[in-house]
Amino acid sequence: MIRETEKSIRVRVLDREFGLRVQEENEAVTREIAAYVDARMRAFRRTHPEHPEITAAIITALAIAEELYTLRDEQQKTLRLLENQIGALDEQLAAVLQPLEDFSLHEETAERTESASSAK
């Protein structure tokens, strides 16, 4: 039974049709992914026509997985870099704001002392 938010679609990869169930909002991206896999497999088959289809599928899957891992690694490096930059900016901001906070506390203390003196 298909849930209301799911949809059955058909995609083609290497002239084979595959039925998939996807969330309605993911249909377009699923079709794009299928087209990408199809293009990558066709490119492999063009350059290596002697290999069987299963070899094309496995080599293509490994190549796409390598792309994914490379992008994840780059994303993690970028995230660590941004976290370090945010930490450095936070320290700089704290250093700039500390004198202002000290001044503000000094002003408040002076006002309380002045109010207490005038109340006597």
Biopython code that builds the backbone (N, CA, C, O; Angstrom):
import numpy as np
from Bio.PDB.StructureBuilder import StructureBuilder

atoms = [
    (1, "MET", "N", (0.842, -1.191, 0.000)),
    (1, "MET", "CA", (0.000, 0.000, 0.000)),
    (1, "MET", "C", (0.886, 1.253, 0.000)),
    (1, "MET", "O", (1.821, 1.364, 0.793)),
    (2, "ILE", "N", (0.584, 2.163, -0.876)),
    (2, "ILE", "CA", (1.348, 3.400, -0.995)),
    (2, "ILE", "C", (0.732, 4.448, -0.067)),
    (2, "ILE", "O", (-0.477, 4.679, -0.075)),
    (3, "ARG", "N", (1.600, 5.075, 0.734)),
    (3, "ARG", "CA", (1.110, 6.163, 1.582)),
    (3, "ARG", "C", (0.758, 7.353, 0.706)),
    (3, "ARG", "O", (1.249, 7.482, -0.415)),
    (4, "GLU", "N", (-0.098, 8.218, 1.230)),
    (4, "GLU", "CA", (-0.589, 9.353, 0.437)),
    (4, "GLU", "C", (0.528, 10.255, -0.070)),
    (4, "GLU", "O", (0.400, 10.835, -1.148)),
    (5, "THR", "N", (1.613, 10.387, 0.673)),
    (5, "THR", "CA", (2.678, 11.292, 0.245)),
    (5, "THR", "C", (3.668, 10.608, -0.688)),
    (5, "THR", "O", (4.575, 11.255, -1.212)),
    (6, "GLU", "N", (3.500, 9.300, -0.900)),
    (6, "GLU", "CA", (4.386, 8.582, -1.805)),
    (6, "GLU", "C", (3.772, 8.472, -3.183)),
    (6, "GLU", "O", (2.559, 8.577, -3.368)),
    (7, "LYS", "N", (4.650, 8.258, -4.136)),
    (7, "LYS", "CA", (4.213, 8.183, -5.517)),
    (7, "LYS", "C", (5.041, 7.116, -6.221)),
    (7, "LYS", "O", (6.237, 6.993, -5.956)),
    (8, "SER", "N", (4.434, 6.350, -7.102)),
    (8, "SER", "CA", (5.167, 5.390, -7.916)),
    (8, "SER", "C", (5.603, 6.073, -9.200)),
    (8, "SER", "O", (4.809, 6.721, -9.882)),
    (9, "ILE", "N", (6.887, 5.915, -9.515)),
    (9, "ILE", "CA", (7.415, 6.477, -10.760)),
    (9, "ILE", "C", (8.221, 5.397, -11.469)),
    (9, "ILE", "O", (8.572, 4.378, -10.873)),
    (10, "ARG", "N", (8.508, 5.625, -12.731)),
    (10, "ARG", "CA", (9.349, 4.722, -13.512)),
    (10, "ARG", "C", (10.516, 5.537, -14.053)),
    (10, "ARG", "O", (10.332, 6.636, -14.576)),
    (11, "VAL", "N", (11.716, 4.986, -13.922)),
    (11, "VAL", "CA", (12.914, 5.626, -14.450)),
    (11, "VAL", "C", (13.641, 4.614, -15.331)),
    (11, "VAL", "O", (13.472, 3.404, -15.181)),
    (12, "ARG", "N", (14.452, 5.133, -16.253)),
    (12, "ARG", "CA", (15.216, 4.262, -17.151)),
    (12, "ARG", "C", (16.709, 4.475, -16.924)),
    (12, "ARG", "O", (17.207, 5.599, -16.861)),
    (13, "VAL", "N", (17.395, 3.346, -16.805)),
    (13, "VAL", "CA", (18.851, 3.349, -16.697)),
    (13, "VAL", "C", (19.351, 2.248, -17.622)),
    (13, "VAL", "O", (18.962, 1.089, -17.482)),
    (14, "LEU", "N", (20.208, 2.609, -18.562)),
    (14, "LEU", "CA", (20.723, 1.678, -19.572)),
    (14, "LEU", "C", (19.602, 0.887, -20.245)),
    (14, "LEU", "O", (19.660, -0.337, -20.367)),
    (15, "ASP", "N", (18.603, 1.613, -20.668)),
    (15, "ASP", "CA", (17.481, 1.028, -21.401)),
    (15, "ASP", "C", (16.671, 0.015, -20.594)),
    (15, "ASP", "O", (15.912, -0.771, -21.160)),
    (16, "ARG", "N", (16.830, 0.035, -19.306)),
    (16, "ARG", "CA", (16.003, -0.797, -18.430)),
    (16, "ARG", "C", (15.123, 0.112, -17.601)),
    (16, "ARG", "O", (15.563, 1.155, -17.118)),
    (17, "GLU", "N", (13.890, -0.288, -17.445)),
    (17, "GLU", "CA", (12.954, 0.516, -16.678)),
    (17, "GLU", "C", (12.852, -0.026, -15.260)),
    (17, "GLU", "O", (12.771, -1.234, -15.036)),
    (18, "PHE", "N", (12.858, 0.908, -14.303)),
    (18, "PHE", "CA", (12.779, 0.545, -12.897)),
    (18, "PHE", "C", (11.622, 1.301, -12.251)),
    (18, "PHE", "O", (11.475, 2.510, -12.435)),
    (19, "GLY", "N", (10.812, 0.582, -11.502)),
    (19, "GLY", "CA", (9.737, 1.208, -10.744)),
    (19, "GLY", "C", (10.242, 1.580, -9.359)),
    (19, "GLY", "O", (10.878, 0.776, -8.678)),
    (20, "LEU", "N", (9.956, 2.786, -8.960)),
    (20, "LEU", "CA", (10.386, 3.276, -7.645)),
    (20, "LEU", "C", (9.225, 3.938, -6.926)),
    (20, "LEU", "O", (8.329, 4.502, -7.554)),
    (21, "ARG", "N", (9.250, 3.864, -5.623)),
    (21, "ARG", "CA", (8.304, 4.635, -4.817)),
    (21, "ARG", "C", (9.090, 5.749, -4.150)),
    (21, "ARG", "O", (10.094, 5.507, -3.480)),
    (22, "VAL", "N", (8.617, 6.974, -4.342)),
    (22, "VAL", "CA", (9.313, 8.139, -3.796)),
    (22, "VAL", "C", (8.307, 9.073, -3.146)),
    (22, "VAL", "O", (7.112, 9.034, -3.437)),
    (23, "GLN", "N", (8.818, 9.905, -2.267)),
    (23, "GLN", "CA", (7.981, 10.972, -1.727)),
    (23, "GLN", "C", (7.660, 11.919, -2.877)),
    (23, "GLN", "O", (8.526, 12.203, -3.704)),
    (24, "GLU", "N", (6.440, 12.404, -2.937)),
    (24, "GLU", "CA", (6.035, 13.272, -4.047)),
    (24, "GLU", "C", (7.005, 14.432, -4.248)),
    (24, "GLU", "O", (7.327, 14.784, -5.383)),
    (25, "GLU", "N", (7.468, 15.024, -3.154)),
    (25, "GLU", "CA", (8.353, 16.184, -3.271)),
    (25, "GLU", "C", (9.754, 15.796, -3.755)),
    (25, "GLU", "O", (10.540, 16.668, -4.123)),
    (26, "ASN", "N", (10.071, 14.506, -3.759)),
    (26, "ASN", "CA", (11.388, 14.041, -4.209)),
    (26, "ASN", "C", (11.383, 13.496, -5.631)),
    (26, "ASN", "O", (12.418, 13.032, -6.111)),
    (27, "GLU", "N", (10.252, 13.541, -6.309)),
    (27, "GLU", "CA", (10.174, 12.951, -7.646)),
    (27, "GLU", "C", (11.189, 13.566, -8.610)),
    (27, "GLU", "O", (11.910, 12.839, -9.294)),
    (28, "ALA", "N", (11.251, 14.867, -8.670)),
    (28, "ALA", "CA", (12.143, 15.528, -9.632)),
    (28, "ALA", "C", (13.603, 15.183, -9.369)),
    (28, "ALA", "O", (14.346, 14.889, -10.305)),
    (29, "VAL", "N", (14.021, 15.215, -8.111)),
    (29, "VAL", "CA", (15.421, 14.911, -7.797)),
    (29, "VAL", "C", (15.721, 13.431, -8.053)),
    (29, "VAL", "O", (16.830, 13.095, -8.467)),
    (30, "THR", "N", (14.764, 12.556, -7.816)),
    (30, "THR", "CA", (14.971, 11.133, -8.096)),
    (30, "THR", "C", (15.158, 10.915, -9.590)),
    (30, "THR", "O", (16.003, 10.123, -10.007)),
    (31, "ARG", "N", (14.374, 11.616, -10.389)),
    (31, "ARG", "CA", (14.530, 11.502, -11.840)),
    (31, "ARG", "C", (15.891, 12.055, -12.292)),
    (31, "ARG", "O", (16.527, 11.496, -13.186)),
    (32, "GLU", "N", (16.327, 13.146, -11.672)),
    (32, "GLU", "CA", (17.651, 13.710, -11.990)),
    (32, "GLU", "C", (18.757, 12.725, -11.628)),
    (32, "GLU", "O", (19.709, 12.550, -12.389)),
    (33, "ILE", "N", (18.635, 12.090, -10.480)),
    (33, "ILE", "CA", (19.634, 11.109, -10.046)),
    (33, "ILE", "C", (19.668, 9.936, -11.021)),
    (33, "ILE", "O", (20.744, 9.488, -11.417)),
    (34, "ALA", "N", (18.495, 9.440, -11.407)),
    (34, "ALA", "CA", (18.442, 8.326, -12.359)),
    (34, "ALA", "C", (19.090, 8.713, -13.688)),
    (34, "ALA", "O", (19.809, 7.914, -14.288)),
    (35, "ALA", "N", (18.837, 9.932, -14.143)),
    (35, "ALA", "CA", (19.441, 10.404, -15.390)),
    (35, "ALA", "C", (20.960, 10.512, -15.243)),
    (35, "ALA", "O", (21.698, 10.198, -16.177)),
    (36, "TYR", "N", (21.421, 10.948, -14.091)),
    (36, "TYR", "CA", (22.857, 11.052, -13.831)),
    (36, "TYR", "C", (23.510, 9.670, -13.853)),
    (36, "TYR", "O", (24.547, 9.477, -14.488)),
    (37, "VAL", "N", (22.894, 8.709, -13.155)),
    (37, "VAL", "CA", (23.418, 7.338, -13.133)),
    (37, "VAL", "C", (23.423, 6.763, -14.543)),
    (37, "VAL", "O", (24.392, 6.124, -14.954)),
    (38, "ASP", "N", (22.345, 6.988, -15.283)),
    (38, "ASP", "CA", (22.263, 6.499, -16.660)),
    (38, "ASP", "C", (23.398, 7.077, -17.505)),
    (38, "ASP", "O", (24.059, 6.349, -18.245)),
    (39, "ALA", "N", (23.618, 8.371, -17.393)),
    (39, "ALA", "CA", (24.679, 9.026, -18.175)),
    (39, "ALA", "C", (26.047, 8.483, -17.798)),
    (39, "ALA", "O", (26.876, 8.229, -18.673)),
    (40, "ARG", "N", (26.291, 8.303, -16.516)),
    (40, "ARG", "CA", (27.589, 7.773, -16.069)),
    (40, "ARG", "C", (27.801, 6.341, -16.553)),
    (40, "ARG", "O", (28.898, 5.978, -16.979)),
    (41, "MET", "N", (26.744, 5.530, -16.484)),
    (41, "MET", "CA", (26.865, 4.142, -16.947)),
    (41, "MET", "C", (27.069, 4.087, -18.454)),
    (41, "MET", "O", (27.858, 3.279, -18.945)),
    (42, "ARG", "N", (26.372, 4.931, -19.184)),
    (42, "ARG", "CA", (26.541, 4.975, -20.642)),
    (42, "ARG", "C", (27.966, 5.413, -21.009)),
    (42, "ARG", "O", (28.560, 4.882, -21.947)),
    (43, "ALA", "N", (28.497, 6.365, -20.279)),
    (43, "ALA", "CA", (29.867, 6.818, -20.542)),
    (43, "ALA", "C", (30.854, 5.667, -20.313)),
    (43, "ALA", "O", (31.781, 5.472, -21.100)),
    (44, "PHE", "N", (30.650, 4.917, -19.244)),
    (44, "PHE", "CA", (31.524, 3.771, -18.987)),
    (44, "PHE", "C", (31.389, 2.741, -20.102)),
    (44, "PHE", "O", (32.391, 2.211, -20.581)),
    (45, "ARG", "N", (30.175, 2.459, -20.512)),
    (45, "ARG", "CA", (29.939, 1.457, -21.572)),
    (45, "ARG", "C", (30.560, 1.889, -22.897)),
    (45, "ARG", "O", (31.058, 1.058, -23.656)),
    (46, "ARG", "N", (30.528, 3.209, -23.173)),
    (46, "ARG", "CA", (31.143, 3.704, -24.416)),
    (46, "ARG", "C", (32.649, 3.464, -24.420)),
    (46, "ARG", "O", (33.222, 3.056, -25.431)),
    (47, "THR", "N", (33.271, 3.719, -23.293)),
    (47, "THR", "CA", (34.729, 3.582, -23.237)),
    (47, "THR", "C", (35.181, 2.145, -22.972)),
    (47, "THR", "O", (36.328, 1.790, -23.242)),
    (48, "HIS", "N", (34.277, 1.325, -22.443)),
    (48, "HIS", "CA", (34.618, -0.071, -22.130)),
    (48, "HIS", "C", (33.499, -1.007, -22.595)),
    (48, "HIS", "O", (32.874, -1.671, -21.768)),
    (49, "PRO", "N", (33.242, -1.071, -23.885)),
    (49, "PRO", "CA", (32.133, -1.895, -24.380)),
    (49, "PRO", "C", (32.332, -3.399, -24.147)),
    (49, "PRO", "O", (31.378, -4.172, -24.228)),
    (50, "GLU", "N", (33.548, -3.801, -23.862)),
    (50, "GLU", "CA", (33.829, -5.227, -23.661)),
    (50, "GLU", "C", (33.348, -5.746, -22.300)),
    (50, "GLU", "O", (33.221, -6.955, -22.104)),
    (51, "HIS", "N", (33.084, -4.842, -21.375)),
    (51, "HIS", "CA", (32.653, -5.249, -20.030)),
    (51, "HIS", "C", (31.147, -5.485, -19.974)),
    (51, "HIS", "O", (30.383, -4.789, -20.642)),
    (52, "PRO", "N", (30.725, -6.455, -19.189)),
    (52, "PRO", "CA", (29.287, -6.703, -19.050)),
    (52, "PRO", "C", (28.595, -5.569, -18.284)),
    (52, "PRO", "O", (29.239, -4.758, -17.619)),
    (53, "GLU", "N", (27.295, -5.543, -18.397)),
    (53, "GLU", "CA", (26.486, -4.492, -17.775)),
    (53, "GLU", "C", (26.688, -4.446, -16.265)),
    (53, "GLU", "O", (26.743, -3.358, -15.691)),
    (54, "ILE", "N", (26.799, -5.580, -15.616)),
    (54, "ILE", "CA", (26.986, -5.597, -14.160)),
    (54, "ILE", "C", (28.294, -4.915, -13.771)),
    (54, "ILE", "O", (28.359, -4.239, -12.744)),
    (55, "THR", "N", (29.323, -5.086, -14.573)),
    (55, "THR", "CA", (30.595, -4.410, -14.300)),
    (55, "THR", "C", (30.419, -2.902, -14.441)),
    (55, "THR", "O", (30.925, -2.132, -13.625)),
    (56, "ALA", "N", (29.708, -2.490, -15.468)),
    (56, "ALA", "CA", (29.433, -1.058, -15.647)),
    (56, "ALA", "C", (28.680, -0.511, -14.437)),
    (56, "ALA", "O", (28.975, 0.585, -13.960)),
    (57, "ALA", "N", (27.706, -1.278, -13.943)),
    (57, "ALA", "CA", (26.918, -0.836, -12.794)),
    (57, "ALA", "C", (27.792, -0.707, -11.548)),
    (57, "ALA", "O", (27.694, 0.278, -10.815)),
    (58, "ILE", "N", (28.640, -1.699, -11.312)),
    (58, "ILE", "CA", (29.470, -1.673, -10.097)),
    (58, "ILE", "C", (30.530, -0.582, -10.182)),
    (58, "ILE", "O", (30.728, 0.162, -9.222)),
    (59, "ILE", "N", (31.204, -0.480, -11.308)),
    (59, "ILE", "CA", (32.232, 0.565, -11.453)),
    (59, "ILE", "C", (31.602, 1.947, -11.340)),
    (59, "ILE", "O", (32.167, 2.839, -10.707)),
    (60, "THR", "N", (30.435, 2.127, -11.949)),
    (60, "THR", "CA", (29.734, 3.412, -11.859)),
    (60, "THR", "C", (29.328, 3.705, -10.419)),
    (60, "THR", "O", (29.481, 4.832, -9.948)),
    (61, "ALA", "N", (28.810, 2.699, -9.719)),
    (61, "ALA", "CA", (28.421, 2.884, -8.313)),
    (61, "ALA", "C", (29.629, 3.280, -7.467)),
    (61, "ALA", "O", (29.539, 4.169, -6.621)),
    (62, "LEU", "N", (30.757, 2.613, -7.702)),
    (62, "LEU", "CA", (31.973, 2.951, -6.947)),
    (62, "LEU", "C", (32.452, 4.368, -7.256)),
    (62, "LEU", "O", (32.881, 5.090, -6.357)),
    (63, "ALA", "N", (32.380, 4.761, -8.517)),
    (63, "ALA", "CA", (32.807, 6.121, -8.896)),
    (63, "ALA", "C", (31.901, 7.173, -8.258)),
    (63, "ALA", "O", (32.383, 8.193, -7.764)),
    (64, "ILE", "N", (30.598, 6.928, -8.267)),
    (64, "ILE", "CA", (29.654, 7.882, -7.661)),
    (64, "ILE", "C", (29.844, 7.921, -6.148)),
    (64, "ILE", "O", (29.770, 8.990, -5.543)),
    (65, "ALA", "N", (30.092, 6.752, -5.525)),
    (65, "ALA", "CA", (30.355, 6.718, -4.082)),
    (65, "ALA", "C", (31.626, 7.486, -3.743)),
    (65, "ALA", "O", (31.687, 8.174, -2.724)),
    (66, "GLU", "N", (32.643, 7.370, -4.599)),
    (66, "GLU", "CA", (33.880, 8.123, -4.385)),
    (66, "GLU", "C", (33.610, 9.625, -4.445)),
    (66, "GLU", "O", (34.134, 10.383, -3.629)),
    (67, "GLU", "N", (32.794, 10.056, -5.409)),
    (67, "GLU", "CA", (32.409, 11.473, -5.495)),
    (67, "GLU", "C", (31.736, 11.915, -4.201)),
    (67, "GLU", "O", (32.047, 12.975, -3.656)),
    (68, "LEU", "N", (30.812, 11.092, -3.716)),
    (68, "LEU", "CA", (30.084, 11.408, -2.485)),
    (68, "LEU", "C", (31.044, 11.549, -1.312)),
    (68, "LEU", "O", (30.961, 12.518, -0.557)),
    (69, "TYR", "N", (31.949, 10.596, -1.153)),
    (69, "TYR", "CA", (32.899, 10.652, -0.050)),
    (69, "TYR", "C", (33.817, 11.857, -0.162)),
    (69, "TYR", "O", (34.132, 12.490, 0.845)),
    (70, "THR", "N", (34.250, 12.183, -1.374)),
    (70, "THR", "CA", (35.105, 13.351, -1.575)),
    (70, "THR", "C", (34.359, 14.625, -1.184)),
    (70, "THR", "O", (34.909, 15.488, -0.501)),
    (71, "LEU", "N", (33.111, 14.736, -1.620)),
    (71, "LEU", "CA", (32.318, 15.920, -1.281)),
    (71, "LEU", "C", (32.046, 16.005, 0.216)),
    (71, "LEU", "O", (32.080, 17.094, 0.788)),
    (72, "ARG", "N", (31.777, 14.868, 0.856)),
    (72, "ARG", "CA", (31.565, 14.865, 2.313)),
    (72, "ARG", "C", (32.828, 15.316, 3.035)),
    (72, "ARG", "O", (32.764, 16.095, 3.986)),
    (73, "ASP", "N", (33.986, 14.818, 2.576)),
    (73, "ASP", "CA", (35.244, 15.196, 3.186)),
    (73, "ASP", "C", (35.482, 16.701, 3.036)),
    (73, "ASP", "O", (35.876, 17.368, 3.992)),
    (74, "GLU", "N", (35.245, 17.226, 1.846)),
    (74, "GLU", "CA", (35.396, 18.669, 1.612)),
    (74, "GLU", "C", (34.430, 19.462, 2.490)),
    (74, "GLU", "O", (34.789, 20.505, 3.037)),
    (75, "GLN", "N", (33.211, 18.961, 2.619)),
    (75, "GLN", "CA", (32.215, 19.637, 3.457)),
    (75, "GLN", "C", (32.668, 19.658, 4.920)),
    (75, "GLN", "O", (32.540, 20.681, 5.593)),
    (76, "GLN", "N", (33.196, 18.534, 5.412)),
    (76, "GLN", "CA", (33.679, 18.482, 6.796)),
    (76, "GLN", "C", (34.850, 19.440, 7.014)),
    (76, "GLN", "O", (34.921, 20.117, 8.039)),
    (77, "LYS", "N", (35.763, 19.494, 6.047)),
    (77, "LYS", "CA", (36.897, 20.422, 6.157)),
    (77, "LYS", "C", (36.409, 21.864, 6.177)),
    (77, "LYS", "O", (36.892, 22.677, 6.964)),
    (78, "THR", "N", (35.456, 22.176, 5.315)),
    (78, "THR", "CA", (34.895, 23.531, 5.269)),
    (78, "THR", "C", (34.189, 23.858, 6.574)),
    (78, "THR", "O", (34.314, 24.970, 7.087)),
    (79, "LEU", "N", (33.450, 22.897, 7.113)),
    (79, "LEU", "CA", (32.747, 23.106, 8.383)),
    (79, "LEU", "C", (33.739, 23.369, 9.513)),
    (79, "LEU", "O", (33.534, 24.277, 10.319)),
    (80, "ARG", "N", (34.813, 22.580, 9.579)),
    (80, "ARG", "CA", (35.834, 22.802, 10.619)),
    (80, "ARG", "C", (36.487, 24.173, 10.459)),
    (80, "ARG", "O", (36.735, 24.865, 11.446)),
    (81, "LEU", "N", (36.763, 24.562, 9.213)),
    (81, "LEU", "CA", (37.353, 25.875, 8.957)),
    (81, "LEU", "C", (36.413, 26.982, 9.427)),
    (81, "LEU", "O", (36.842, 27.933, 10.081)),
    (82, "LEU", "N", (35.141, 26.855, 9.094)),
    (82, "LEU", "CA", (34.162, 27.865, 9.509)),
    (82, "LEU", "C", (34.022, 27.908, 11.026)),
    (82, "LEU", "O", (33.918, 28.988, 11.609)),
    (83, "GLU", "N", (34.019, 26.747, 11.667)),
    (83, "GLU", "CA", (33.936, 26.716, 13.130)),
    (83, "GLU", "C", (35.141, 27.411, 13.755)),
    (83, "GLU", "O", (34.999, 28.146, 14.733)),
    (84, "ASN", "N", (36.325, 27.180, 13.194)),
    (84, "ASN", "CA", (37.532, 27.849, 13.701)),
    (84, "ASN", "C", (37.449, 29.355, 13.496)),
    (84, "ASN", "O", (37.805, 30.128, 14.385)),
    (85, "GLN", "N", (36.977, 29.771, 12.320)),
    (85, "GLN", "CA", (36.844, 31.200, 12.049)),
    (85, "GLN", "C", (35.809, 31.831, 12.973)),
    (85, "GLN", "O", (36.014, 32.945, 13.453)),
    (86, "ILE", "N", (34.717, 31.148, 13.226)),
    (86, "ILE", "CA", (33.696, 31.672, 14.141)),
    (86, "ILE", "C", (34.270, 31.794, 15.546)),
    (86, "ILE", "O", (34.023, 32.784, 16.235)),
    (87, "GLY", "N", (35.037, 30.788, 15.974)),
    (87, "GLY", "CA", (35.674, 30.850, 17.289)),
    (87, "GLY", "C", (36.615, 32.034, 17.404)),
    (87, "GLY", "O", (36.618, 32.738, 18.414)),
    (88, "ALA", "N", (37.416, 32.255, 16.364)),
    (88, "ALA", "CA", (38.354, 33.389, 16.370)),
    (88, "ALA", "C", (37.597, 34.716, 16.389)),
    (88, "ALA", "O", (37.975, 35.637, 17.114)),
    (89, "LEU", "N", (36.539, 34.814, 15.601)),
    (89, "LEU", "CA", (35.739, 36.050, 15.586)),
    (89, "LEU", "C", (35.053, 36.272, 16.927)),
    (89, "LEU", "O", (34.935, 37.409, 17.384)),
    (90, "ASP", "N", (34.601, 35.197, 17.558)),
    (90, "ASP", "CA", (33.969, 35.298, 18.876)),
    (90, "ASP", "C", (34.959, 35.836, 19.903)),
    (90, "ASP", "O", (34.609, 36.681, 20.727)),
    (91, "GLU", "N", (36.209, 35.341, 19.850)),
    (91, "GLU", "CA", (37.249, 35.837, 20.760)),
    (91, "GLU", "C", (37.550, 37.306, 20.502)),
    (91, "GLU", "O", (37.707, 38.090, 21.438)),
    (92, "GLN", "N", (37.629, 37.676, 19.222)),
    (92, "GLN", "CA", (37.899, 39.082, 18.885)),
    (92, "GLN", "C", (36.764, 39.979, 19.365)),
    (92, "GLN", "O", (36.998, 41.058, 19.910)),
    (93, "LEU", "N", (35.544, 39.526, 19.160)),
    (93, "LEU", "CA", (34.384, 40.306, 19.588)),
    (93, "LEU", "C", (34.365, 40.449, 21.104)),
    (93, "LEU", "O", (34.073, 41.527, 21.621)),
    (94, "ALA", "N", (34.668, 39.387, 21.807)),
    (94, "ALA", "CA", (34.712, 39.447, 23.272)),
    (94, "ALA", "C", (35.783, 40.431, 23.729)),
    (94, "ALA", "O", (35.572, 41.182, 24.681)),
    (95, "ALA", "N", (36.928, 40.430, 23.056)),
    (95, "ALA", "CA", (38.006, 41.360, 23.420)),
    (95, "ALA", "C", (37.599, 42.809, 23.191)),
    (95, "ALA", "O", (37.981, 43.693, 23.957)),
    (96, "VAL", "N", (36.829, 43.051, 22.143)),
    (96, "VAL", "CA", (36.376, 44.410, 21.849)),
    (96, "VAL", "C", (35.274, 44.832, 22.818)),
    (96, "VAL", "O", (35.236, 45.982, 23.257)),
    (97, "LEU", "N", (34.388, 43.912, 23.147)),
    (97, "LEU", "CA", (33.249, 44.249, 23.997)),
    (97, "LEU", "C", (33.615, 44.345, 25.479)),
    (97, "LEU", "O", (32.940, 45.052, 26.228)),
    (98, "GLN", "N", (34.660, 43.654, 25.916)),
    (98, "GLN", "CA", (35.013, 43.657, 27.336)),
    (98, "GLN", "C", (35.255, 45.062, 27.880)),
    (98, "GLN", "O", (34.723, 45.388, 28.941)),
    (99, "PRO", "N", (36.033, 45.910, 27.206)),
    (99, "PRO", "CA", (36.204, 47.277, 27.723)),
    (99, "PRO", "C", (34.876, 48.040, 27.807)),
    (99, "PRO", "O", (34.674, 48.835, 28.725)),
    (100, "LEU", "N", (33.985, 47.801, 26.860)),
    (100, "LEU", "CA", (32.683, 48.466, 26.909)),
    (100, "LEU", "C", (31.862, 47.974, 28.101)),
    (100, "LEU", "O", (31.188, 48.762, 28.765)),
    (101, "GLU", "N", (31.921, 46.681, 28.365)),
    (101, "GLU", "CA", (31.209, 46.137, 29.524)),
    (101, "GLU", "C", (31.812, 46.674, 30.815)),
    (101, "GLU", "O", (31.086, 47.030, 31.743)),
    (102, "ASP", "N", (33.144, 46.730, 30.874)),
    (102, "ASP", "CA", (33.818, 47.268, 32.061)),
    (102, "ASP", "C", (33.423, 48.719, 32.283)),
    (102, "ASP", "O", (33.160, 49.131, 33.412)),
    (103, "PHE", "N", (33.381, 49.499, 31.197)),
    (103, "PHE", "CA", (32.986, 50.903, 31.288)),
    (103, "PHE", "C", (31.554, 51.022, 31.784)),
    (103, "PHE", "O", (31.253, 51.852, 32.641)),
    (104, "SER", "N", (30.671, 50.184, 31.240)),
    (104, "SER", "CA", (29.268, 50.211, 31.624)),
    (104, "SER", "C", (29.109, 49.864, 33.103)),
    (104, "SER", "O", (28.341, 50.521, 33.805)),
    (105, "LEU", "N", (29.821, 48.845, 33.589)),
    (105, "LEU", "CA", (29.761, 48.481, 35.008)),
    (105, "LEU", "C", (30.297, 49.615, 35.875)),
    (105, "LEU", "O", (29.751, 49.898, 36.941)),
    (106, "HIS", "N", (31.368, 50.262, 35.416)),
    (106, "HIS", "CA", (31.944, 51.385, 36.154)),
    (106, "HIS", "C", (30.927, 52.520, 36.253)),
    (106, "HIS", "O", (30.765, 53.120, 37.316)),
    (107, "GLU", "N", (30.241, 52.816, 35.143)),
    (107, "GLU", "CA", (29.229, 53.881, 35.131)),
    (107, "GLU", "C", (28.085, 53.546, 36.083)),
    (107, "GLU", "O", (27.625, 54.413, 36.827)),
    (108, "GLU", "N", (27.619, 52.292, 36.068)),
    (108, "GLU", "CA", (26.521, 51.882, 36.954)),
    (108, "GLU", "C", (26.932, 52.001, 38.409)),
    (108, "GLU", "O", (26.151, 52.465, 39.239)),
    (109, "THR", "N", (28.151, 51.586, 38.726)),
    (109, "THR", "CA", (28.657, 51.672, 40.097)),
    (109, "THR", "C", (28.758, 53.130, 40.521)),
    (109, "THR", "O", (28.401, 53.476, 41.647)),
    (110, "ALA", "N", (29.235, 53.974, 39.640)),
    (110, "ALA", "CA", (29.370, 55.402, 39.947)),
    (110, "ALA", "C", (27.994, 56.017, 40.178)),
    (110, "ALA", "O", (27.829, 56.827, 41.089)),
    (111, "GLU", "N", (27.006, 55.644, 39.366)),
    (111, "GLU", "CA", (25.657, 56.185, 39.531)),
    (111, "GLU", "C", (25.054, 55.730, 40.854)),
    (111, "GLU", "O", (24.409, 56.528, 41.535)),
    (112, "ARG", "N", (25.246, 54.469, 41.235)),
    (112, "ARG", "CA", (24.714, 53.969, 42.507)),
    (112, "ARG", "C", (25.391, 54.681, 43.678)),
    (112, "ARG", "O", (24.736, 55.042, 44.656)),
    (113, "THR", "N", (26.698, 54.877, 43.574)),
    (113, "THR", "CA", (27.433, 55.553, 44.642)),
    (113, "THR", "C", (26.945, 56.989, 44.764)),
    (113, "THR", "O", (26.773, 57.493, 45.873)),
    (114, "GLU", "N", (26.722, 57.649, 43.633)),
    (114, "GLU", "CA", (26.250, 59.024, 43.611)),
    (114, "GLU", "C", (24.830, 59.109, 44.197)),
    (114, "GLU", "O", (24.518, 60.031, 44.951)),
    (115, "SER", "N", (23.991, 58.154, 43.846)),
    (115, "SER", "CA", (22.613, 58.137, 44.354)),
    (115, "SER", "C", (22.611, 57.881, 45.860)),
    (115, "SER", "O", (21.838, 58.499, 46.593)),
    (116, "ALA", "N", (23.461, 56.984, 46.318)),
    (116, "ALA", "CA", (23.532, 56.684, 47.741)),
    (116, "ALA", "C", (24.048, 57.885, 48.518)),
    (116, "ALA", "O", (23.574, 58.149, 49.622)),
    (117, "SER", "N", (25.004, 58.614, 47.969)),
    (117, "SER", "CA", (25.575, 59.785, 48.639)),
    (117, "SER", "C", (24.546, 60.899, 48.723)),
    (117, "SER", "O", (24.450, 61.578, 49.745)),
    (118, "SER", "N", (23.789, 61.090, 47.677)),
    (118, "SER", "CA", (22.809, 62.185, 47.683)),
    (118, "SER", "C", (21.591, 61.835, 48.526)),
    (118, "SER", "O", (20.856, 62.735, 48.934)),
    (119, "ALA", "N", (21.358, 60.581, 48.795)),
    (119, "ALA", "CA", (20.227, 60.166, 49.598)),
    (119, "ALA", "C", (20.527, 60.386, 51.071)),
    (119, "ALA", "O", (19.589, 60.443, 51.866)),
    (120, "LYS", "N", (21.780, 60.511, 51.475)),
    (120, "LYS", "CA", (22.145, 60.687, 52.884)),
    (120, "LYS", "C", (21.900, 62.049, 53.313)),
    (120, "LYS", "O", (22.148, 62.386, 54.471)),
]
sb = StructureBuilder()
sb.init_structure("model")
sb.init_model(0)
sb.init_chain("A")
sb.init_seg("    ")
for serial, (resi, resn, name, xyz) in enumerate(atoms, 1):
    if name == "N":
        sb.init_residue(resn, " ", resi, " ")
    sb.init_atom(name, np.array(xyz, "f"), 0.0, 1.0, " ", f" {name:<3s}", serial, name[0])
structure = sb.get_structure()
